[in-house]
Amino acid sequence: MPLTIDKETMEKHPLYKDGIQEGIQKGKLEAQKEAILNLHKELNLEPEKISKILKVPLSFVKDVLNKGD
């Protein structure tokens, strides 16, 4: 007998919810990285200014810039 799971049941499962949250966090992280690279490239802003504008840690900005160049 096959096992069927409806959408409502699946959406209530904790692992499904964790996966959605993880996807949202990854999306936000990628958007922040892109914003950092764009601010640096287009406006030639220093890491300290970018950190202050985006309200992210300076170490994160520097890490993104080092990997992005």
N, CA, C and O atoms as a GROMACS GRO file, in nm:
protein
  276
    1MET      N    1   0.085  -0.117   0.000
    1MET     CA    2   0.000   0.000   0.000
    1MET      C    3   0.090   0.124   0.000
    1MET      O    4   0.175   0.137   0.088
    2PRO      N    5   0.075   0.215  -0.096
    2PRO     CA    6   0.161   0.334  -0.103
    2PRO      C    7   0.128   0.435   0.007
    2PRO      O    8   0.014   0.449   0.052
    3LEU      N    9   0.230   0.503   0.048
    3LEU     CA   10   0.215   0.608   0.148
    3LEU      C   11   0.195   0.740   0.076
    3LEU      O   12   0.275   0.776  -0.010
    4THR      N   13   0.092   0.812   0.110
    4THR     CA   14   0.068   0.943   0.050
    4THR      C   15   0.066   1.048   0.159
    4THR      O   16   0.010   1.028   0.267
    5ILE      N   17   0.127   1.160   0.127
    5ILE     CA   18   0.132   1.270   0.222
    5ILE      C   19   0.076   1.393   0.151
    5ILE      O   20   0.125   1.432   0.045
    6ASP      N   21  -0.026   1.452   0.209
    6ASP     CA   22  -0.083   1.570   0.146
    6ASP      C   23  -0.002   1.694   0.181
    6ASP      O   24   0.078   1.693   0.275
    7LYS      N   25  -0.024   1.800   0.106
    7LYS     CA   26   0.053   1.923   0.121
    7LYS      C   27   0.039   1.982   0.261
    7LYS      O   28   0.136   2.030   0.319
    8GLU      N   29  -0.081   1.979   0.315
    8GLU     CA   30  -0.106   2.035   0.447
    8GLU      C   31  -0.025   1.964   0.555
    8GLU      O   32   0.033   2.028   0.642
    9THR      N   33  -0.022   1.832   0.548
    9THR     CA   34   0.056   1.754   0.644
    9THR      C   35   0.205   1.782   0.629
    9THR      O   36   0.277   1.798   0.728
   10MET      N   37   0.250   1.789   0.504
   10MET     CA   38   0.392   1.815   0.479
   10MET      C   39   0.434   1.952   0.534
   10MET      O   40   0.540   1.965   0.595
   11GLU      N   41   0.351   2.054   0.512
   11GLU     CA   42   0.386   2.189   0.556
   11GLU      C   43   0.390   2.202   0.707
   11GLU      O   44   0.451   2.295   0.760
   12LYS      N   45   0.325   2.112   0.778
   12LYS     CA   46   0.327   2.116   0.925
   12LYS      C   47   0.449   2.046   0.984
   12LYS      O   48   0.480   2.064   1.102
   13HIS      N   49   0.519   1.969   0.904
   13HIS     CA   50   0.632   1.891   0.953
   13HIS      C   51   0.750   1.984   0.988
   13HIS      O   52   0.781   2.075   0.911
   14PRO      N   53   0.814   1.962   1.102
   14PRO     CA   54   0.926   2.048   1.145
   14PRO      C   55   1.041   2.053   1.045
   14PRO      O   56   1.103   2.158   1.029
   15LEU      N   57   1.072   1.943   0.980
   15LEU     CA   58   1.183   1.945   0.883
   15LEU      C   59   1.149   2.031   0.761
   15LEU      O   60   1.237   2.096   0.705
   16TYR      N   61   1.024   2.032   0.722
   16TYR     CA   62   0.981   2.117   0.611
   16TYR      C   63   0.998   2.263   0.650
   16TYR      O   64   1.050   2.344   0.574
   17LYS      N   65   0.953   2.295   0.771
   17LYS     CA   66   0.965   2.433   0.820
   17LYS      C   67   1.111   2.475   0.831
   17LYS      O   68   1.147   2.588   0.798
   18ASP      N   69   1.196   2.384   0.877
   18ASP     CA   70   1.340   2.413   0.887
   18ASP      C   71   1.398   2.439   0.749
   18ASP      O   72   1.481   2.529   0.732
   19GLY      N   73   1.356   2.362   0.650
   19GLY     CA   74   1.406   2.379   0.514
   19GLY      C   75   1.365   2.514   0.456
   19GLY      O   76   1.444   2.579   0.388
   20ILE      N   77   1.243   2.555   0.483
   20ILE     CA   78   1.196   2.686   0.436
   20ILE      C   79   1.278   2.795   0.501
   20ILE      O   80   1.323   2.888   0.432
   21GLN      N   81   1.298   2.787   0.631
   21GLN     CA   82   1.377   2.888   0.703
   21GLN      C   83   1.519   2.895   0.650
   21GLN      O   84   1.575   3.003   0.632
   22GLU      N   85   1.577   2.778   0.625
   22GLU     CA   86   1.714   2.773   0.574
   22GLU      C   87   1.723   2.839   0.436
   22GLU      O   88   1.818   2.911   0.407
   23GLY      N   89   1.624   2.813   0.354
   23GLY     CA   90   1.620   2.874   0.221
   23GLY      C   91   1.609   3.025   0.227
   23GLY      O   92   1.672   3.097   0.149
   24ILE      N   93   1.528   3.074   0.318
   24ILE     CA   94   1.512   3.218   0.336
   24ILE      C   95   1.642   3.280   0.382
   24ILE      O   96   1.683   3.385   0.332
   25GLN      N   97   1.709   3.217   0.479
   25GLN     CA   98   1.835   3.268   0.530
   25GLN      C   99   1.942   3.271   0.421
   25GLN      O  100   2.019   3.366   0.411
   26LYS      N  101   1.946   3.165   0.338
   26LYS     CA  102   2.044   3.161   0.229
   26LYS      C  103   2.018   3.274   0.130
   26LYS      O  104   2.112   3.337   0.081
   27GLY      N  105   1.892   3.298   0.102
   27GLY     CA  106   1.856   3.406   0.010
   27GLY      C  107   1.897   3.542   0.063
   27GLY      O  108   1.948   3.625  -0.012
   28LYS      N  109   1.876   3.564   0.191
   28LYS     CA  110   1.915   3.692   0.253
   28LYS      C  111   2.067   3.708   0.251
   28LYS      O  112   2.118   3.816   0.224
   29LEU      N  113   2.137   3.600   0.279
   29LEU     CA  114   2.283   3.603   0.280
   29LEU      C  115   2.337   3.637   0.142
   29LEU      O  116   2.428   3.719   0.129
   30GLU      N  117   2.282   3.573   0.040
   30GLU     CA  118   2.327   3.600  -0.097
   30GLU      C  119   2.297   3.744  -0.137
   30GLU      O  120   2.378   3.808  -0.205
   31ALA      N  121   2.183   3.797  -0.095
   31ALA     CA  122   2.147   3.936  -0.126
   31ALA      C  123   2.244   4.032  -0.058
   31ALA      O  124   2.284   4.132  -0.117
   32GLN      N  125   2.282   4.002   0.067
   32GLN     CA  126   2.378   4.087   0.138
   32GLN      C  127   2.514   4.084   0.070
   32GLN      O  128   2.579   4.188   0.055
   33LYS      N  129   2.557   3.966   0.028
   33LYS     CA  130   2.686   3.954  -0.040
   33LYS      C  131   2.685   4.036  -0.169
   33LYS      O  132   2.781   4.107  -0.199
   34GLU      N  133   2.577   4.025  -0.244
   34GLU     CA  134   2.567   4.099  -0.370
   34GLU      C  135   2.566   4.249  -0.344
   34GLU      O  136   2.630   4.324  -0.418
   35ALA      N  137   2.496   4.292  -0.242
   35ALA     CA  138   2.492   4.435  -0.208
   35ALA      C  139   2.631   4.485  -0.168
   35ALA      O  140   2.670   4.595  -0.208
   36ILE      N  141   2.703   4.407  -0.092
   36ILE     CA  142   2.839   4.446  -0.051
   36ILE      C  143   2.928   4.463  -0.173
   36ILE      O  144   2.998   4.563  -0.187
   37LEU      N  145   2.926   4.364  -0.262
   37LEU     CA  146   3.010   4.371  -0.381
   37LEU      C  147   2.971   4.489  -0.470
   37LEU      O  148   3.058   4.556  -0.526
   38ASN      N  149   2.841   4.515  -0.484
   38ASN     CA  150   2.796   4.627  -0.566
   38ASN      C  151   2.835   4.761  -0.507
   38ASN      O  152   2.880   4.850  -0.579
   39LEU      N  153   2.818   4.777  -0.377
   39LEU     CA  154   2.856   4.904  -0.313
   39LEU      C  155   3.005   4.931  -0.327
   39LEU      O  156   3.048   5.044  -0.347
   40HIS      N  157   3.082   4.825  -0.316
   40HIS     CA  158   3.227   4.840  -0.328
   40HIS      C  159   3.267   4.870  -0.472
   40HIS      O  160   3.348   4.960  -0.498
   41LYS      N  161   3.210   4.795  -0.565
   41LYS     CA  162   3.248   4.809  -0.705
   41LYS      C  163   3.195   4.940  -0.766
   41LYS      O  164   3.271   5.013  -0.830
   42GLU      N  165   3.068   4.968  -0.748
   42GLU     CA  166   3.005   5.082  -0.814
   42GLU      C  167   3.035   5.216  -0.746
   42GLU      O  168   3.054   5.317  -0.813
   43LEU      N  169   3.039   5.216  -0.613
   43LEU     CA  170   3.058   5.342  -0.540
   43LEU      C  171   3.195   5.352  -0.476
   43LEU      O  172   3.230   5.455  -0.418
   44ASN      N  173   3.274   5.244  -0.486
   44ASN     CA  174   3.408   5.240  -0.429
   44ASN      C  175   3.408   5.274  -0.279
   44ASN      O  176   3.496   5.344  -0.230
   45LEU      N  177   3.307   5.223  -0.209
   45LEU     CA  178   3.298   5.248  -0.065
   45LEU      C  179   3.394   5.158   0.012
   45LEU      O  180   3.421   5.044  -0.027
   46GLU      N  181   3.443   5.211   0.121
   46GLU     CA  182   3.531   5.135   0.210
   46GLU      C  183   3.448   5.032   0.288
   46GLU      O  184   3.329   5.052   0.309
   47PRO      N  185   3.511   4.924   0.329
   47PRO     CA  186   3.439   4.820   0.405
   47PRO      C  187   3.367   4.874   0.529
   47PRO      O  188   3.257   4.828   0.562
   48GLU      N  189   3.427   4.970   0.598
   48GLU     CA  190   3.364   5.026   0.718
   48GLU      C  191   3.232   5.094   0.686
   48GLU      O  192   3.134   5.080   0.760
   49LYS      N  193   3.227   5.169   0.574
   49LYS     CA  194   3.104   5.237   0.532
   49LYS      C  195   2.998   5.134   0.493
   49LYS      O  196   2.881   5.148   0.529
   50ILE      N  197   3.040   5.033   0.418
   50ILE     CA  198   2.946   4.929   0.375
   50ILE      C  199   2.885   4.860   0.496
   50ILE      O  200   2.765   4.835   0.500
   51SER      N  201   2.969   4.829   0.593
   51SER     CA  202   2.924   4.764   0.716
   51SER      C  203   2.820   4.849   0.787
   51SER      O  204   2.719   4.797   0.835
   52LYS      N  205   2.845   4.977   0.793
   52LYS     CA  206   2.753   5.068   0.862
   52LYS      C  207   2.622   5.082   0.785
   52LYS      O  208   2.514   5.081   0.845
   53ILE      N  209   2.630   5.095   0.652
   53ILE     CA  210   2.510   5.112   0.570
   53ILE      C  211   2.420   4.988   0.576
   53ILE      O  212   2.299   5.000   0.594
   54LEU      N  213   2.480   4.871   0.562
   54LEU     CA  214   2.402   4.747   0.557
   54LEU      C  215   2.375   4.687   0.695
   54LEU      O  216   2.300   4.590   0.708
   55LYS      N  217   2.438   4.745   0.797
   55LYS     CA  218   2.423   4.696   0.935
   55LYS      C  219   2.461   4.549   0.947
   55LYS      O  220   2.387   4.466   1.001
   56VAL      N  221   2.580   4.520   0.893
   56VAL     CA  222   2.638   4.385   0.904
   56VAL      C  223   2.777   4.400   0.965
   56VAL      O  224   2.837   4.507   0.958
   57PRO      N  225   2.829   4.292   1.024
   57PRO     CA  226   2.962   4.300   1.085
   57PRO      C  227   3.071   4.332   0.982
   57PRO      O  228   3.067   4.285   0.868
   58LEU      N  229   3.166   4.413   1.023
   58LEU     CA  230   3.278   4.451   0.938
   58LEU      C  231   3.355   4.328   0.891
   58LEU      O  232   3.399   4.322   0.776
   59SER      N  233   3.371   4.231   0.978
   59SER     CA  234   3.443   4.109   0.940
   59SER      C  235   3.372   4.037   0.825
   59SER      O  236   3.438   3.980   0.738
   60PHE      N  237   3.240   4.039   0.825
   60PHE     CA  238   3.163   3.977   0.716
   60PHE      C  239   3.187   4.051   0.585
   60PHE      O  240   3.207   3.987   0.481
   61VAL      N  241   3.186   4.183   0.589
   61VAL     CA  242   3.211   4.264   0.470
   61VAL      C  243   3.348   4.234   0.414
   61VAL      O  244   3.364   4.211   0.294
   62LYS      N  245   3.448   4.234   0.501
   62LYS     CA  246   3.586   4.209   0.457
   62LYS      C  247   3.599   4.068   0.397
   62LYS      O  248   3.668   4.049   0.297
   63ASP      N  249   3.534   3.972   0.458
   63ASP     CA  250   3.538   3.834   0.408
   63ASP      C  251   3.477   3.827   0.267
   63ASP      O  252   3.534   3.763   0.178
   64VAL      N  253   3.363   3.890   0.247
   64VAL     CA  254   3.297   3.890   0.117
   64VAL      C  255   3.384   3.959   0.012
   64VAL      O  256   3.397   3.910  -0.101
   65LEU      N  257   3.443   4.071   0.049
   65LEU     CA  258   3.528   4.144  -0.045
   65LEU      C  259   3.654   4.066  -0.082
   65LEU      O  260   3.699   4.069  -0.197
   66ASN      N  261   3.710   3.996   0.016
   66ASN     CA  262   3.830   3.916  -0.013
   66ASN      C  263   3.799   3.800  -0.106
   66ASN      O  264   3.880   3.766  -0.192
   67LYS      N  265   3.681   3.737  -0.089
   67LYS     CA  266   3.644   3.624  -0.173
   67LYS      C  267   3.589   3.670  -0.307
   67LYS      O  268   3.593   3.594  -0.405
   68GLY      N  269   3.538   3.793  -0.314
   68GLY     CA  270   3.474   3.841  -0.436
   68GLY      C  271   3.567   3.901  -0.535
   68GLY      O  272   3.531   3.913  -0.652
   69ASP      N  273   3.688   3.939  -0.494
   69ASP     CA  274   3.782   4.005  -0.586
   69ASP      C  275   3.859   3.905  -0.668
   69ASP      O  276   3.942   3.943  -0.750
   0.00000   0.00000   0.00000
